[in-house]
């Protein structure tokens, strides 16, 4: 959120999009209108220089800030338990 200067509401929306929530669900969960959610989304697009939701999510998931806050555990033996 700090990297792009997002407000708390914009950051919550972005977090919801990252985990795959639909805009309608976000509006319902946050008790706001779809117009409010769309307005927040437009501001997030503007602040991040993106135009589409998949592009936005990809930008965040591939950012060094996101990767640093979500470290990947690696098995030292190179064997993964599924």
Legacy VTK file of the C-alpha trace (Angstrom):
# vtk DataFile Version 3.0
C-alpha trace
ASCII
DATASET POLYDATA
POINTS 82 float
0.000 0.000 0.000
2.811 2.410 0.881
4.691 1.609 -2.309
1.812 2.941 -4.418
0.300 5.413 -1.960
-2.929 3.451 -1.560
-5.544 4.377 0.983
-6.654 1.766 3.508
-9.809 1.050 1.471
-7.817 0.715 -1.762
-5.346 -1.633 -0.062
-8.204 -3.805 1.276
-9.661 -4.007 -2.223
-6.302 -4.981 -3.680
-5.821 -7.684 -1.037
-9.253 -9.082 -1.881
-8.453 -9.137 -5.600
-5.165 -10.937 -4.951
-7.008 -13.805 -3.259
-9.510 -13.945 -6.123
-12.574 -12.228 -4.692
-15.064 -10.672 -7.078
-15.901 -6.978 -6.837
-19.474 -7.791 -5.809
-18.215 -9.848 -2.864
-15.861 -7.064 -1.790
-18.706 -4.544 -1.887
-20.911 -6.812 0.200
-18.203 -7.655 2.739
-17.185 -4.012 3.139
-20.811 -2.807 3.238
-20.285 -0.342 0.401
-21.857 0.100 -3.014
-20.462 -1.290 -6.243
-19.907 2.316 -7.339
-17.602 2.824 -4.349
-15.662 -0.357 -5.128
-15.329 0.635 -8.781
-14.140 4.090 -7.755
-11.494 2.567 -5.491
-10.440 0.201 -8.273
-10.035 3.101 -10.718
-7.808 4.881 -8.197
-5.711 1.732 -7.689
-5.313 1.412 -11.468
-4.244 5.048 -11.686
-1.769 4.788 -8.801
-0.209 1.548 -10.052
-0.183 2.419 -13.745
-2.311 -0.604 -14.630
-5.535 -0.904 -16.625
-6.947 -4.352 -15.918
-7.414 -6.516 -12.830
-5.169 -9.384 -14.016
-2.415 -6.885 -14.810
-2.818 -5.313 -11.359
-2.686 -8.643 -9.517
0.333 -9.751 -11.560
2.132 -6.493 -10.772
1.633 -6.979 -7.048
2.402 -10.698 -6.952
5.645 -10.133 -8.848
6.753 -7.108 -6.832
9.776 -7.402 -4.593
7.759 -5.932 -1.698
5.157 -8.695 -1.937
7.753 -11.426 -2.368
9.717 -10.151 0.634
6.606 -10.227 2.815
5.622 -13.740 1.655
8.800 -15.832 1.813
8.797 -19.217 0.126
9.850 -22.165 2.249
12.317 -24.419 0.514
13.030 -27.954 1.716
16.780 -28.170 2.281
16.780 -31.678 0.785
14.976 -30.466 -2.302
12.070 -32.817 -1.607
8.585 -31.410 -1.222
5.892 -33.055 0.867
2.519 -32.858 -0.856
LINES 1 83
82 0 1 2 3 4 5 6 7 8 9 10 11 12 13 14 15 16 17 18 19 20 21 22 23 24 25 26 27 28 29 30 31 32 33 34 35 36 37 38 39 40 41 42 43 44 45 46 47 48 49 50 51 52 53 54 55 56 57 58 59 60 61 62 63 64 65 66 67 68 69 70 71 72 73 74 75 76 77 78 79 80 81
